Amino acid sequence: MAQPLTSELEATDPNPIDLSANRRLRRLRVGAWQVARDLPASFRYAAQGLGYSLLTQRNFRIHVVTGVFVFGLALWLQLSLDRLAVLVLTVTAVLVLELLNTAMEAVVDLAVGRRYHPLARIAKDCAAAAVLVAAIASLLIAVLLLLPPLITRIGF
Ligand SMILES: Nc1ncnc2c1ncn2[C@@H]1O[C@H](COP(=O)(O)OP(=O)(O)OP(=O)(O)O)[C@@H](O)[C@H]1O
């Protein structure tokens, strides 16, 4: 049996998928100043983002140092692999949110510049709050997982 044409499919489907949307979106990306041409270029840009955050964001550096310390302590306490995995996940979540917070700040500054705007304040405050919530949860999880074996190890 012959395959129905796209227009016939769209005519019968009450919620048709816009098959040309992907093509249109790709054309929009041509408007970017530069688009990563290959996988190594994508990694290079990601590394630039990491480097920028490490150099300019004090909070990001604090989270990295804290994460390394927590992971080192967990290894010293010989935590089980699943507990280590939970710690990696929570520390990484904070770092990822800090990176997104930095990206959000840059986009807001790009949009409004040095002008005050209540929506800019809401966007930045909420992005910062997301990092704070994740950091508190991460700290709580680290205490729950590390404190009992630490007490045992130092013999209290
Ligand atoms: N354009 C703006 N309009 C209104 N309020 C703003 C604007 N820019 C910054 N703010 C306010 O100032 C706060 C600090 O903004 P800033 O861009 O310095 O973030 P930051 O201190 O680098 O944040 P973080 O410590 O999370 O990286 C924001 O959370 C927001 O309340």
The ligand as a MOL file (V3000), in Angstrom:
LIG
                    3D

  0  0  0     0  0            999 V3000
M  V30 BEGIN CTAB
M  V30 COUNTS 31 33 0 0 0
M  V30 BEGIN ATOM
M  V30 1 N 19.4230 44.1480 36.1220 0
M  V30 2 C 19.0040 43.9160 37.3610 0
M  V30 3 N 17.7770 44.3050 37.7540 0
M  V30 4 C 17.3390 44.0770 39.0120 0
M  V30 5 N 18.0470 43.4550 39.9720 0
M  V30 6 C 19.2760 43.0160 39.6420 0
M  V30 7 C 19.8280 43.2230 38.3340 0
M  V30 8 N 21.0680 42.6920 38.3070 0
M  V30 9 C 21.2810 42.1830 39.5270 0
M  V30 10 N 20.2210 42.3550 40.3450 0
M  V30 11 C 20.0820 41.9380 41.7620 0
M  V30 12 O 21.3770 41.8340 42.3100 0
M  V30 13 C 21.6190 40.4840 42.7550 0
M  V30 14 C 23.0520 40.1350 42.4830 0
M  V30 15 O 23.2460 40.1270 41.0740 0
M  V30 16 P 24.5890 39.6250 40.3990 0
M  V30 17 O 24.4470 39.7010 38.9320 0
M  V30 18 O 25.7390 40.3320 41.0270 0
M  V30 19 O 24.6080 38.1360 40.8470 0
M  V30 20 P 25.7560 37.4570 41.7120 0
M  V30 21 O 25.9580 38.2060 42.9880 0
M  V30 22 O 26.9090 37.2630 40.7990 0
M  V30 23 O 24.9940 36.1340 42.0580 0
M  V30 24 P 25.6850 34.7600 42.4920 0
M  V30 25 O 26.3580 35.0670 43.8050 0
M  V30 26 O 24.5090 33.8220 42.6030 0
M  V30 27 O 26.6260 34.3660 41.3930 0
M  V30 28 C 20.6090 39.6330 42.0180 0
M  V30 29 O 20.2960 38.4460 42.7250 0
M  V30 30 C 19.4100 40.5860 41.9090 0
M  V30 31 O 18.6570 40.5840 43.1150 0
M  V30 END ATOM
M  V30 BEGIN BOND
M  V30 1 1 1 2
M  V30 2 1 2 3
M  V30 3 2 2 7
M  V30 4 2 3 4
M  V30 5 1 4 5
M  V30 6 2 5 6
M  V30 7 1 6 7
M  V30 8 1 6 10
M  V30 9 1 7 8
M  V30 10 2 8 9
M  V30 11 1 9 10
M  V30 12 1 10 11
M  V30 13 1 11 12
M  V30 14 1 11 30
M  V30 15 1 12 13
M  V30 16 1 13 14
M  V30 17 1 13 28
M  V30 18 1 14 15
M  V30 19 1 15 16
M  V30 20 2 16 17
M  V30 21 1 16 18
M  V30 22 1 16 19
M  V30 23 1 19 20
M  V30 24 2 20 21
M  V30 25 1 20 22
M  V30 26 1 20 23
M  V30 27 1 23 24
M  V30 28 2 24 25
M  V30 29 1 24 26
M  V30 30 1 24 27
M  V30 31 1 28 29
M  V30 32 1 28 30
M  V30 33 1 30 31
M  V30 END BOND
M  V30 END CTAB
M  END
